[in-house]
Every structure is written in C-alpha cells, then in structure tokens.
C-alpha cells in the first residue's frame, strides 16, 4: 500500500523524481523549475533522440522495461503525462 504525501502517492512521486533526474541528464542541465506541467518538447527542448535516452534511464532507475508499442505522443506532452503513463505501466 502506498502512502499519500501532499495528495500524491509515494510511488508516483518517485516516478516524477526519476523523470526529473533523467531529463536533467539527457538535457545536460539542471532543471530547478521543473513541474508536472512542464512541457517536454515545447518548454524543455527534448527531441526524439532525447526521448529514447530518457526512457532508457527511467527503465534503468525503476528496474523495468516498457513496451514501445504502448507509448503515444500524448504521453510525452508533459512531465505529469509521462509520470501517469509510467505509474500505470508499473501498476499494471
């Protein structure tokens, strides 16, 4: 069972944190203003190569593997959208 912290369950917050670390590594810069509303492409400048690298880092950090067929462009709209997808994939 997960505990709620500020209305967000602990495992989901871990996913958000992992995404933030992976994004900072891929983009090679600190992201102090990163929020769940941050847009991956428009605001942060992520590109398709960066997406692949980020996903590999997320998989490694969380000890999982994602099926590439499961991803849709909408999953990469924002940090929160990606966190929702990753959290659902981990639960399912």
Phi, psi and omega in degrees: 000138180263150179262148181269131176234116182054036178080000180244132179291147185305312179300323179292321178297323176298319178299315179300316180297317179297318178298317179300316179295316180297318179298316180299321178293312183295317182277351177057045176199153176290150181233067185295336182263013183294130175228174177293340179274352181298128181274126187297315183271307187293314185269318188268342178081022177294143176237179186298323177294319178296324178300313181297315179297317179299315180298321178296319178294320178296314179302315181297315182294323183264357179064043182220176176220133181261145173279122184297334179292340183282344183277142173235158181304326181296336178293342183253016180295316183210170176301316181296319179296319178292320179297321177299312181298312183296316179298317178297320180295322179291326180284332189264000000 
